């Protein structure tokens, strides 16, 4: 497989959504000094219309119990997320 070097996020061939998982390189890649790297697992649900984003460092383990805990905390913060999968 050929190496692809990404130097910016404005390439239209990426598609409508870009998930930037470049860690410490995120600041340079997105040209945004306010970015901060985090680690942890993502929990994907259907979106009930939320337009804001928040994050927390959940460590490096992929754990179903951790995913459930993440969903509980998110639902406590934004109750409309209850029951989303």
Secondary structure, 3 states (H helix, E strand, C coil): CCCCCCCCCCCHHHCCCCCCCCHHHHHHHHCCCCCCCCCCCCCCCCCCCCCCCCCCCCCCCCCHHHHHHHHHHHHHHCHHHCCCC
